[in-house]
Amino acid sequence: MNIITFLRKRILQSLPVVFGILAVVFLVVRMIPGDPARLMLGIHASDAKLSALREQLGLDQPIWQQFTQFVGHAVQGELGTSLVFRRDVLEVILDRLPVTLSLVAFAVLLSVAISLPLAMLASMRQGRGADFLVRSGATLTLAMPGFWLGLNLLILFAVIFPLFPVSGYGKGLGDRIWHLFLPALTIAFSLAPILIRTLRASLIEIMSAPHVDFARTKGLPELVLIRRHVLRNGLMATITILGVNIGWLIGGSVVVETVFTLPGIGALIISSVTARDFPMIQGIALIFGGMVVVINLVTDLIYAALDPRVSYD
């Protein structure tokens, strides 16, 4: 099966998932307490004005009819108009999305940069002091809540030692990397422990394989042995774990963005939930859900490309 057929099959398999995301997002948003019309007009608005606004927003229609219209508009790429910003929902999201994507991408790069050398060190020193320190450090950082770790990094490296800015996104590539370093490091500390443990276990298992023992008898140095014969095979499970957790990082970045006052999707979600901005909440959840589906598809493609034993079926 070639890659085109593989993509077509995966996309068809994703359609029920996307429909499920649409249904869950629509129903959960409707369960949020509060009346959007009253929030927009104020507590002193008359019943006539409230009824007129509900009719204008379509909130007076039956739930099934609202859902049908929502799905029809979403398929056409129309996510409605924000009740707060009075702008197209997709336009507002696309203004904020680059900040969140940059943060998540930077966090993934830092996680990989931290995980690879530490996992290799732990696997090469299995059962020794270095292995114990790596596993203990991974467990410790995994147990730290993101908001607590972010606040401590902020206090330490932006207040006590002013090496990084306290908040903001910056201007220009270099300035933005400088502003995003601490937020990305906060997220990386929650992802790297998972990658370290997964990669360490894979490397230890592969290092006992017959072909690795044969290569070792030829006198190859340990680092060369790992780089040529072990690391690529060990990355298989890690890539899967990374692909699954990127979707979690996108949602988890909300808290980190709030701590570091980044103008991304995180602040937009909080303000939209507070204002009961149904179209905006639906749009953000739908975009995030679609991104997770795409990330899982890309992960399958990368896995098949790295492992020749895996076919596109």
ZADO-1210 file (C-alpha; in nm, 4 decimals, padded with zeros to 6 digits):
<atoms>
<atom x="00.0000" y="00.0000" z="00.0000" code="MET" pos="1"/>
<atom x="00.1495" y="00.3359" z="-00.1038" code="ASN" pos="2"/>
<atom x="00.1506" y="00.6536" z="00.0977" code="ILE" pos="3"/>
<atom x="-00.1441" y="00.8088" z="-00.0885" code="ILE" pos="4"/>
<atom x="-00.3683" y="00.5135" z="-00.0116" code="THR" pos="5"/>
<atom x="-00.2433" y="00.5168" z="00.3466" code="PHE" pos="6"/>
<atom x="-00.3310" y="00.8846" z="00.3866" code="LEU" pos="7"/>
<atom x="-00.6741" y="00.8346" z="00.2329" code="ARG" pos="8"/>
<atom x="-00.7456" y="00.5441" z="00.4681" code="LYS" pos="9"/>
<atom x="-00.6289" y="00.7346" z="00.7765" code="ARG" pos="10"/>
<atom x="-00.8325" y="01.0416" z="00.6833" code="ILE" pos="11"/>
<atom x="-01.1466" y="00.8309" z="00.6417" code="LEU" pos="12"/>
<atom x="-01.0808" y="00.6710" z="00.9801" code="GLN" pos="13"/>
<atom x="-01.0469" y="01.0180" z="01.1331" code="SER" pos="14"/>
<atom x="-01.3868" y="01.1406" z="01.0134" code="LEU" pos="15"/>
<atom x="-01.5851" y="00.9699" z="01.2955" code="PRO" pos="16"/>
<atom x="-01.3343" y="01.1121" z="01.5438" code="VAL" pos="17"/>
<atom x="-01.3847" y="01.4633" z="01.4070" code="VAL" pos="18"/>
<atom x="-01.7625" y="01.4230" z="01.4224" code="PHE" pos="19"/>
<atom x="-01.7328" y="01.3033" z="01.7822" code="GLY" pos="20"/>
<atom x="-01.5229" y="01.6093" z="01.8633" code="ILE" pos="21"/>
<atom x="-01.7904" y="01.8329" z="01.7107" code="LEU" pos="22"/>
<atom x="-02.0658" y="01.6678" z="01.9161" code="ALA" pos="23"/>
<atom x="-01.8745" y="01.6732" z="02.2451" code="VAL" pos="24"/>
<atom x="-01.7618" y="02.0333" z="02.2014" code="VAL" pos="25"/>
<atom x="-02.1132" y="02.1512" z="02.1183" code="PHE" pos="26"/>
<atom x="-02.2809" y="01.9712" z="02.4084" code="LEU" pos="27"/>
<atom x="-02.0193" y="02.0552" z="02.6723" code="VAL" pos="28"/>
<atom x="-02.0275" y="02.4248" z="02.5823" code="VAL" pos="29"/>
<atom x="-02.4066" y="02.4265" z="02.6158" code="ARG" pos="30"/>
<atom x="-02.3717" y="02.2803" z="02.9665" code="MET" pos="31"/>
<atom x="-02.1740" y="02.5815" z="03.0910" code="ILE" pos="32"/>
<atom x="-02.4019" y="02.7758" z="03.3295" code="PRO" pos="33"/>
<atom x="-02.4936" y="03.1299" z="03.2359" code="GLY" pos="34"/>
<atom x="-02.6869" y="03.3149" z="02.9672" code="ASP" pos="35"/>
<atom x="-02.4679" y="03.4699" z="02.6929" code="PRO" pos="36"/>
<atom x="-02.7414" y="03.7175" z="02.6017" code="ALA" pos="37"/>
<atom x="-02.7681" y="03.8487" z="02.9583" code="ARG" pos="38"/>
<atom x="-02.3898" y="03.8701" z="02.9896" code="LEU" pos="39"/>
<atom x="-02.3734" y="04.0782" z="02.6743" code="MET" pos="40"/>
<atom x="-02.6636" y="04.3104" z="02.7576" code="LEU" pos="41"/>
<atom x="-02.6198" y="04.3293" z="03.1344" code="GLY" pos="42"/>
<atom x="-02.8390" y="04.2394" z="03.4284" code="ILE" pos="43"/>
<atom x="-03.0756" y="04.5334" z="03.3705" code="HIS" pos="44"/>
<atom x="-03.1691" y="04.4379" z="03.0127" code="ALA" pos="45"/>
<atom x="-03.5393" y="04.3948" z="02.9412" code="SER" pos="46"/>
<atom x="-03.6908" y="04.0584" z="02.8490" code="ASP" pos="47"/>
<atom x="-03.7748" y="04.1870" z="02.5025" code="ALA" pos="48"/>
<atom x="-03.4110" y="04.2763" z="02.4280" code="LYS" pos="49"/>
<atom x="-03.2907" y="03.9457" z="02.5700" code="LEU" pos="50"/>
<atom x="-03.5368" y="03.7515" z="02.3542" code="SER" pos="51"/>
<atom x="-03.4366" y="03.9479" z="02.0450" code="ALA" pos="52"/>
<atom x="-03.0662" y="03.8809" z="02.1034" code="LEU" pos="53"/>
<atom x="-03.1245" y="03.5099" z="02.1695" code="ARG" pos="54"/>
<atom x="-03.3165" y="03.4892" z="01.8422" code="GLU" pos="55"/>
<atom x="-03.0361" y="03.6724" z="01.6611" code="GLN" pos="56"/>
<atom x="-02.7758" y="03.4316" z="01.8018" code="LEU" pos="57"/>
<atom x="-02.9911" y="03.1265" z="01.7373" code="GLY" pos="58"/>
<atom x="-03.0046" y="03.0358" z="02.1050" code="LEU" pos="59"/>
<atom x="-03.3854" y="03.0058" z="02.0978" code="ASP" pos="60"/>
<atom x="-03.3754" y="02.7130" z="01.8555" code="GLN" pos="61"/>
<atom x="-03.3873" y="02.3465" z="01.9602" code="PRO" pos="62"/>
<atom x="-03.0517" y="02.1914" z="02.0472" code="ILE" pos="63"/>
<atom x="-03.0549" y="01.9505" z="01.7526" code="TRP" pos="64"/>
<atom x="-03.1186" y="02.2363" z="01.5105" code="GLN" pos="65"/>
<atom x="-02.8354" y="02.4414" z="01.6615" code="GLN" pos="66"/>
<atom x="-02.6048" y="02.1392" z="01.6313" code="PHE" pos="67"/>
<atom x="-02.7002" y="02.0776" z="01.2683" code="THR" pos="68"/>
<atom x="-02.6247" y="02.4392" z="01.1813" code="GLN" pos="69"/>
<atom x="-02.2988" y="02.4255" z="01.3772" code="PHE" pos="70"/>
<atom x="-02.1783" y="02.1156" z="01.1900" code="VAL" pos="71"/>
<atom x="-02.2811" y="02.2591" z="00.8533" code="GLY" pos="72"/>
<atom x="-02.0953" y="02.5841" z="00.9153" code="HIS" pos="73"/>
<atom x="-01.7889" y="02.4048" z="01.0584" code="ALA" pos="74"/>
<atom x="-01.7584" y="02.1858" z="00.7485" code="VAL" pos="75"/>
<atom x="-01.7495" y="02.5033" z="00.5408" code="GLN" pos="76"/>
<atom x="-01.4853" y="02.6577" z="00.7650" code="GLY" pos="77"/>
<atom x="-01.7289" y="02.9028" z="00.9236" code="GLU" pos="78"/>
<atom x="-01.7007" y="02.8981" z="01.3028" code="LEU" pos="79"/>
<atom x="-01.9297" y="03.1937" z="01.3647" code="GLY" pos="80"/>
<atom x="-01.8776" y="03.5384" z="01.5121" code="THR" pos="81"/>
<atom x="-01.7333" y="03.5932" z="01.8579" code="SER" pos="82"/>
<atom x="-01.9857" y="03.7359" z="02.1032" code="LEU" pos="83"/>
<atom x="-01.7089" y="03.9340" z="02.2758" code="VAL" pos="84"/>
<atom x="-01.4730" y="04.0433" z="01.9968" code="PHE" pos="85"/>
<atom x="-01.7516" y="04.0821" z="01.7377" code="ARG" pos="86"/>
<atom x="-01.5100" y="03.9344" z="01.4835" code="ARG" pos="87"/>
<atom x="-01.4923" y="03.6092" z="01.2930" code="ASP" pos="88"/>
<atom x="-01.3920" y="03.3310" z="01.5341" code="VAL" pos="89"/>
<atom x="-01.1410" y="03.1748" z="01.2961" code="LEU" pos="90"/>
<atom x="-00.9766" y="03.5121" z="01.2381" code="GLU" pos="91"/>
<atom x="-00.9303" y="03.5713" z="01.6119" code="VAL" pos="92"/>
<atom x="-00.7936" y="03.2196" z="01.6659" code="ILE" pos="93"/>
<atom x="-00.5455" y="03.2512" z="01.3798" code="LEU" pos="94"/>
<atom x="-00.4172" y="03.5753" z="01.5346" code="ASP" pos="95"/>
<atom x="-00.3388" y="03.3953" z="01.8627" code="ARG" pos="96"/>
<atom x="-00.2486" y="03.0481" z="01.7354" code="LEU" pos="97"/>
<atom x="00.1127" y="03.1229" z="01.6259" code="PRO" pos="98"/>
<atom x="00.2064" y="03.2071" z="01.9857" code="VAL" pos="99"/>
<atom x="00.0769" y="02.8737" z="02.1181" code="THR" pos="100"/>
<atom x="00.2271" y="02.6715" z="01.8325" code="LEU" pos="101"/>
<atom x="00.5643" y="02.8419" z="01.8759" code="SER" pos="102"/>
<atom x="00.5567" y="02.7672" z="02.2478" code="LEU" pos="103"/>
<atom x="00.4673" y="02.3993" z="02.1966" code="VAL" pos="104"/>
<atom x="00.7261" y="02.3529" z="01.9182" code="ALA" pos="105"/>
<atom x="00.9979" y="02.5127" z="02.1333" code="PHE" pos="106"/>
<atom x="00.8960" y="02.2941" z="02.4283" code="ALA" pos="107"/>
<atom x="00.9174" y="01.9785" z="02.2142" code="VAL" pos="108"/>
<atom x="01.2662" y="02.0739" z="02.0934" code="LEU" pos="109"/>
<atom x="01.3831" y="02.1352" z="02.4496" code="LEU" pos="110"/>
<atom x="01.2278" y="01.8080" z="02.5645" code="SER" pos="111"/>
<atom x="01.4098" y="01.6100" z="02.2963" code="VAL" pos="112"/>
<atom x="01.7362" y="01.7944" z="02.3672" code="ALA" pos="113"/>
<atom x="01.7045" y="01.7068" z="02.7366" code="ILE" pos="114"/>
<atom x="01.5775" y="01.3506" z="02.6929" code="SER" pos="115"/>
<atom x="01.8217" y="01.2071" z="02.4370" code="LEU" pos="116"/>
<atom x="02.1508" y="01.2545" z="02.6283" code="PRO" pos="117"/>
<atom x="01.9985" y="01.1684" z="02.9673" code="LEU" pos="118"/>
<atom x="01.8295" y="00.8525" z="02.8380" code="ALA" pos="119"/>
<atom x="02.1504" y="00.7421" z="02.6673" code="MET" pos="120"/>
<atom x="02.3473" y="00.8069" z="02.9864" code="LEU" pos="121"/>
<atom x="02.0993" y="00.6135" z="03.2002" code="ALA" pos="122"/>
<atom x="02.0907" y="00.3170" z="02.9620" code="SER" pos="123"/>
<atom x="02.4715" y="00.3007" z="02.9396" code="MET" pos="124"/>
<atom x="02.5009" y="00.3189" z="03.3207" code="ARG" pos="125"/>
<atom x="02.2081" y="00.0929" z="03.4045" code="GLN" pos="126"/>
<atom x="02.1832" y="00.0253" z="03.7767" code="GLY" pos="127"/>
<atom x="02.4600" y="00.2702" z="03.8633" code="ARG" pos="128"/>
<atom x="02.4590" y="00.6125" z="04.0240" code="GLY" pos="129"/>
<atom x="02.4042" y="00.8057" z="03.7008" code="ALA" pos="130"/>
<atom x="02.1025" y="00.5902" z="03.6149" code="ASP" pos="131"/>
<atom x="01.9570" y="00.6441" z="03.9613" code="PHE" pos="132"/>
<atom x="02.0058" y="01.0221" z="03.9418" code="LEU" pos="133"/>
<atom x="01.8433" y="01.0460" z="03.5972" code="VAL" pos="134"/>
<atom x="01.5410" y="00.8390" z="03.7001" code="ARG" pos="135"/>
<atom x="01.5038" y="01.0238" z="04.0293" code="SER" pos="136"/>
<atom x="01.5253" y="01.3632" z="03.8592" code="GLY" pos="137"/>
<atom x="01.2691" y="01.2564" z="03.5988" code="ALA" pos="138"/>
<atom x="01.0271" y="01.1417" z="03.8687" code="THR" pos="139"/>
<atom x="01.0753" y="01.4644" z="04.0635" code="LEU" pos="140"/>
<atom x="01.0075" y="01.6989" z="03.7701" code="THR" pos="141"/>
<atom x="00.7125" y="01.4880" z="03.6544" code="LEU" pos="142"/>
<atom x="00.5505" y="01.5331" z="03.9968" code="ALA" pos="143"/>
<atom x="00.5799" y="01.9141" z="03.9848" code="MET" pos="144"/>
<atom x="00.2612" y="02.0988" z="03.8784" code="PRO" pos="145"/>
<atom x="00.3174" y="02.3160" z="03.5720" code="GLY" pos="146"/>
<atom x="00.1929" y="02.6380" z="03.7290" code="PHE" pos="147"/>
<atom x="00.4115" y="02.5875" z="04.0394" code="TRP" pos="148"/>
<atom x="00.7208" y="02.5106" z="03.8355" code="LEU" pos="149"/>
<atom x="00.6548" y="02.8046" z="03.6041" code="GLY" pos="150"/>
<atom x="00.6164" y="03.0467" z="03.8931" code="LEU" pos="151"/>
<atom x="00.9408" y="02.9258" z="04.0522" code="ASN" pos="152"/>
<atom x="01.1340" y="02.9549" z="03.7259" code="LEU" pos="153"/>
<atom x="00.9846" y="03.3005" z="03.6807" code="LEU" pos="154"/>
<atom x="01.0888" y="03.4128" z="04.0283" code="ILE" pos="155"/>
<atom x="01.4358" y="03.2610" z="04.0002" code="LEU" pos="156"/>
<atom x="01.5393" y="03.3533" z="03.6456" code="PHE" pos="157"/>
<atom x="01.3331" y="03.6657" z="03.5817" code="ALA" pos="158"/>
<atom x="01.3159" y="03.8361" z="03.9220" code="VAL" pos="159"/>
<atom x="01.6043" y="03.7252" z="04.1431" code="ILE" pos="160"/>
<atom x="01.8401" y="03.6725" z="03.8479" code="PHE" pos="161"/>
<atom x="01.6914" y="03.8852" z="03.5657" code="PRO" pos="162"/>
<atom x="01.8148" y="03.6702" z="03.2780" code="LEU" pos="163"/>
<atom x="01.4791" y="03.6390" z="03.1030" code="PHE" pos="164"/>
<atom x="01.1745" y="03.8673" z="03.0693" code="PRO" pos="165"/>
<atom x="00.8854" y="03.8354" z="03.3122" code="VAL" pos="166"/>
<atom x="00.6137" y="03.8288" z="03.0463" code="SER" pos="167"/>
<atom x="00.5305" y="03.9081" z="02.6858" code="GLY" pos="168"/>
<atom x="00.5967" y="03.7553" z="02.3454" code="TYR" pos="169"/>
<atom x="00.8664" y="03.9861" z="02.2084" code="GLY" pos="170"/>
<atom x="00.9316" y="04.1108" z="01.8568" code="LYS" pos="171"/>
<atom x="01.1506" y="03.9375" z="01.6042" code="GLY" pos="172"/>
<atom x="01.2767" y="03.5786" z="01.6067" code="LEU" pos="173"/>
<atom x="01.5597" y="03.6185" z="01.8573" code="GLY" pos="174"/>
<atom x="01.3528" y="03.8271" z="02.0984" code="ASP" pos="175"/>
<atom x="01.0650" y="03.5798" z="02.0845" code="ARG" pos="176"/>
<atom x="01.2940" y="03.2840" z="02.1541" code="ILE" pos="177"/>
<atom x="01.4244" y="03.4767" z="02.4564" code="TRP" pos="178"/>
<atom x="01.0700" y="03.5436" z="02.5803" code="HIS" pos="179"/>
<atom x="00.9509" y="03.1871" z="02.5186" code="LEU" pos="180"/>
<atom x="01.2469" y="03.0075" z="02.6776" code="PHE" pos="181"/>
<atom x="01.1140" y="02.9907" z="03.0362" code="LEU" pos="182"/>
<atom x="00.7559" y="02.8955" z="02.9351" code="PRO" pos="183"/>
<atom x="00.8887" y="02.6307" z="02.6963" code="ALA" pos="184"/>
<atom x="01.1266" y="02.4984" z="02.9618" code="LEU" pos="185"/>
<atom x="00.8347" y="02.4692" z="03.2041" code="THR" pos="186"/>
<atom x="00.6438" y="02.2523" z="02.9570" code="ILE" pos="187"/>
<atom x="00.9584" y="02.0570" z="02.8661" code="ALA" pos="188"/>
<atom x="01.0123" y="01.9582" z="03.2290" code="PHE" pos="189"/>
<atom x="00.6727" y="01.7864" z="03.2270" code="SER" pos="190"/>
<atom x="00.7295" y="01.6043" z="02.8947" code="LEU" pos="191"/>
<atom x="01.0987" y="01.5129" z="02.9186" code="ALA" pos="192"/>
<atom x="01.0558" y="01.2646" z="03.2098" code="PRO" pos="193"/>
<atom x="00.8100" y="01.0587" z="03.0043" code="ILE" pos="194"/>
<atom x="01.0435" y="01.0560" z="02.7048" code="LEU" pos="195"/>
<atom x="01.3464" y="00.9717" z="02.9201" code="ILE" pos="196"/>
<atom x="01.1801" y="00.6705" z="03.0800" code="ARG" pos="197"/>
<atom x="01.0426" y="00.5420" z="02.7480" code="THR" pos="198"/>
<atom x="01.3677" y="00.5871" z="02.5572" code="LEU" pos="199"/>
<atom x="01.5783" y="00.4432" z="02.8398" code="ARG" pos="200"/>
<atom x="01.3666" y="00.1265" z="02.8521" code="ALA" pos="201"/>
<atom x="01.3829" y="00.0885" z="02.4727" code="SER" pos="202"/>
<atom x="01.7594" y="00.1392" z="02.4600" code="LEU" pos="203"/>
<atom x="01.8221" y="-00.1144" z="02.7382" code="ILE" pos="204"/>
<atom x="01.6081" y="-00.3727" z="02.5608" code="GLU" pos="205"/>
<atom x="01.7749" y="-00.3221" z="02.2227" code="ILE" pos="206"/>
<atom x="02.1278" y="-00.3199" z="02.3691" code="MET" pos="207"/>
<atom x="02.0795" y="-00.6861" z="02.4642" code="SER" pos="208"/>
<atom x="01.9757" y="-00.7869" z="02.1107" code="ALA" pos="209"/>
<atom x="02.1993" y="-01.0342" z="01.9186" code="PRO" pos="210"/>
<atom x="02.2984" y="-00.7902" z="01.6423" code="HIS" pos="211"/>
<atom x="02.4146" y="-00.5398" z="01.9055" code="VAL" pos="212"/>
<atom x="02.6195" y="-00.8077" z="02.0836" code="ASP" pos="213"/>
<atom x="02.7811" y="-00.8946" z="01.7510" code="PHE" pos="214"/>
<atom x="02.8642" y="-00.5295" z="01.6840" code="ALA" pos="215"/>
<atom x="03.0108" y="-00.5014" z="02.0343" code="ARG" pos="216"/>
<atom x="03.2405" y="-00.7981" z="01.9741" code="THR" pos="217"/>
<atom x="03.3839" y="-00.6112" z="01.6751" code="LYS" pos="218"/>
<atom x="03.5210" y="-00.3555" z="01.9197" code="GLY" pos="219"/>
<atom x="03.2935" y="-00.0602" z="01.8429" code="LEU" pos="220"/>
<atom x="03.3002" y="00.2130" z="02.1103" code="PRO" pos="221"/>
<atom x="02.9831" y="00.2274" z="02.3201" code="GLU" pos="222"/>
<atom x="02.8736" y="00.5693" z="02.1912" code="LEU" pos="223"/>
<atom x="02.9233" y="00.4633" z="01.8278" code="VAL" pos="224"/>
<atom x="02.7368" y="00.1396" z="01.8977" code="LEU" pos="225"/>
<atom x="02.4384" y="00.3244" z="02.0398" code="ILE" pos="226"/>
<atom x="02.4337" y="00.5835" z="01.7643" code="ARG" pos="227"/>
<atom x="02.4555" y="00.3343" z="01.4761" code="ARG" pos="228"/>
<atom x="02.2716" y="00.0250" z="01.5980" code="HIS" pos="229"/>
<atom x="02.0578" y="00.1155" z="01.8976" code="VAL" pos="230"/>
<atom x="01.9269" y="00.4701" z="01.8902" code="LEU" pos="231"/>
<atom x="01.7181" y="00.4513" z="01.5719" code="ARG" pos="232"/>
<atom x="01.5330" y="00.1394" z="01.6864" code="ASN" pos="233"/>
<atom x="01.4947" y="00.2823" z="02.0348" code="GLY" pos="234"/>
<atom x="01.3268" y="00.5943" z="01.8994" code="LEU" pos="235"/>
<atom x="01.0251" y="00.4017" z="01.7696" code="MET" pos="236"/>
<atom x="00.8316" y="00.3900" z="02.0966" code="ALA" pos="237"/>
<atom x="00.9521" y="00.7385" z="02.1889" code="THR" pos="238"/>
<atom x="00.8089" y="00.8882" z="01.8701" code="ILE" pos="239"/>
<atom x="00.4704" y="00.7363" z="01.9465" code="THR" pos="240"/>
<atom x="00.4767" y="00.8700" z="02.3032" code="ILE" pos="241"/>
<atom x="00.5869" y="01.2115" z="02.1761" code="LEU" pos="242"/>
<atom x="00.3077" y="01.2253" z="01.9172" code="GLY" pos="243"/>
<atom x="00.0433" y="01.1369" z="02.1749" code="VAL" pos="244"/>
<atom x="00.1728" y="01.3905" z="02.4263" code="ASN" pos="245"/>
<atom x="00.1993" y="01.6816" z="02.1822" code="ILE" pos="246"/>
<atom x="-00.1792" y="01.6923" z="02.1782" code="GLY" pos="247"/>
<atom x="-00.1735" y="01.7036" z="02.5576" code="TRP" pos="248"/>
<atom x="00.0885" y="01.9815" z="02.5464" code="LEU" pos="249"/>
<atom x="-00.1356" y="02.1970" z="02.3293" code="ILE" pos="250"/>
<atom x="-00.4091" y="02.1836" z="02.5914" code="GLY" pos="251"/>
<atom x="-00.1663" y="02.2032" z="02.8832" code="GLY" pos="252"/>
<atom x="-00.0060" y="02.5182" z="02.7473" code="SER" pos="253"/>
<atom x="-00.3126" y="02.7129" z="02.8652" code="VAL" pos="254"/>
<atom x="-00.1862" y="02.7248" z="03.2247" code="VAL" pos="255"/>
<atom x="00.1700" y="02.8117" z="03.1247" code="VAL" pos="256"/>
<atom x="00.0548" y="03.0915" z="02.8946" code="GLU" pos="257"/>
<atom x="-00.1472" y="03.2362" z="03.1800" code="THR" pos="258"/>
<atom x="00.1489" y="03.2243" z="03.4214" code="VAL" pos="259"/>
<atom x="00.3819" y="03.3986" z="03.1751" code="PHE" pos="260"/>
<atom x="00.1134" y="03.6319" z="03.0300" code="THR" pos="261"/>
<atom x="00.1570" y="03.5146" z="02.6724" code="LEU" pos="262"/>
<atom x="-00.0985" y="03.6403" z="02.4152" code="PRO" pos="263"/>
<atom x="-00.1826" y="03.2917" z="02.2936" code="GLY" pos="264"/>
<atom x="-00.4834" y="03.0653" z="02.2912" code="ILE" pos="265"/>
<atom x="-00.4623" y="03.0145" z="02.6683" code="GLY" pos="266"/>
<atom x="-00.5685" y="03.3656" z="02.7595" code="ALA" pos="267"/>
<atom x="-00.8317" y="03.3518" z="02.4856" code="LEU" pos="268"/>
<atom x="-00.9842" y="03.0331" z="02.6305" code="ILE" pos="269"/>
<atom x="-01.0075" y="03.1792" z="02.9794" code="ILE" pos="270"/>
<atom x="-01.1682" y="03.5050" z="02.8649" code="SER" pos="271"/>
<atom x="-01.4098" y="03.3157" z="02.6375" code="SER" pos="272"/>
<atom x="-01.5224" y="03.0776" z="02.9134" code="VAL" pos="273"/>
<atom x="-01.5694" y="03.3681" z="03.1540" code="THR" pos="274"/>
<atom x="-01.7789" y="03.5592" z="02.9002" code="ALA" pos="275"/>
<atom x="-01.9717" y="03.2466" z="02.7864" code="ARG" pos="276"/>
<atom x="-01.8565" y="03.3142" z="02.4303" code="ASP" pos="277"/>
<atom x="-02.0005" y="02.9941" z="02.2836" code="PHE" pos="278"/>
<atom x="-01.8744" y="03.0375" z="01.9249" code="PRO" pos="279"/>
<atom x="-01.5192" y="03.1114" z="02.0430" code="MET" pos="280"/>
<atom x="-01.5077" y="02.8166" z="02.2852" code="ILE" pos="281"/>
<atom x="-01.6422" y="02.5847" z="02.0167" code="GLN" pos="282"/>
<atom x="-01.3942" y="02.7152" z="01.7620" code="GLY" pos="283"/>
<atom x="-01.0909" y="02.6744" z="01.9899" code="ILE" pos="284"/>
<atom x="-01.1890" y="02.3227" z="02.0965" code="ALA" pos="285"/>
<atom x="-01.2532" y="02.2245" z="01.7355" code="LEU" pos="286"/>
<atom x="-00.9181" y="02.3616" z="01.6171" code="ILE" pos="287"/>
<atom x="-00.7359" y="02.1846" z="01.9000" code="PHE" pos="288"/>
<atom x="-00.9153" y="01.8579" z="01.8268" code="GLY" pos="289"/>
<atom x="-00.8301" y="01.8830" z="01.4572" code="GLY" pos="290"/>
<atom x="-00.4662" y="01.9506" z="01.5414" code="MET" pos="291"/>
<atom x="-00.4487" y="01.6380" z="01.7574" code="VAL" pos="292"/>
<atom x="-00.5904" y="01.4286" z="01.4712" code="VAL" pos="293"/>
<atom x="-00.3328" y="01.5730" z="01.2303" code="VAL" pos="294"/>
<atom x="-00.0472" y="01.5176" z="01.4780" code="ILE" pos="295"/>
<atom x="-00.1460" y="01.1514" z="01.5192" code="ASN" pos="296"/>
<atom x="-00.1509" y="01.1119" z="01.1412" code="LEU" pos="297"/>
<atom x="00.1957" y="01.2679" z="01.1075" code="VAL" pos="298"/>
<atom x="00.3228" y="01.0422" z="01.3874" code="THR" pos="299"/>
<atom x="00.2051" y="00.7337" z="01.1968" code="ASP" pos="300"/>
<atom x="00.3848" y="00.8568" z="00.8843" code="LEU" pos="301"/>
<atom x="00.7116" y="00.9230" z="01.0696" code="ILE" pos="302"/>
<atom x="00.6937" y="00.5852" z="01.2433" code="TYR" pos="303"/>
<atom x="00.6476" y="00.4057" z="00.9121" code="ALA" pos="304"/>
<atom x="00.9316" y="00.6054" z="00.7522" code="ALA" pos="305"/>
<atom x="01.1786" y="00.5233" z="01.0300" code="LEU" pos="306"/>
<atom x="01.0913" y="00.1542" z="01.0574" code="ASP" pos="307"/>
<atom x="01.1123" y="-00.0283" z="00.7209" code="PRO" pos="308"/>
<atom x="00.9298" y="-00.3248" z="00.8737" code="ARG" pos="309"/>
<atom x="00.6134" y="-00.1148" z="00.9043" code="VAL" pos="310"/>
<atom x="00.4028" y="-00.0945" z="00.5884" code="SER" pos="311"/>
<atom x="00.1483" y="00.1697" z="00.4959" code="TYR" pos="312"/>
<atom x="-00.1553" y="-00.0377" z="00.5796" code="ASP" pos="313"/>
</atoms>
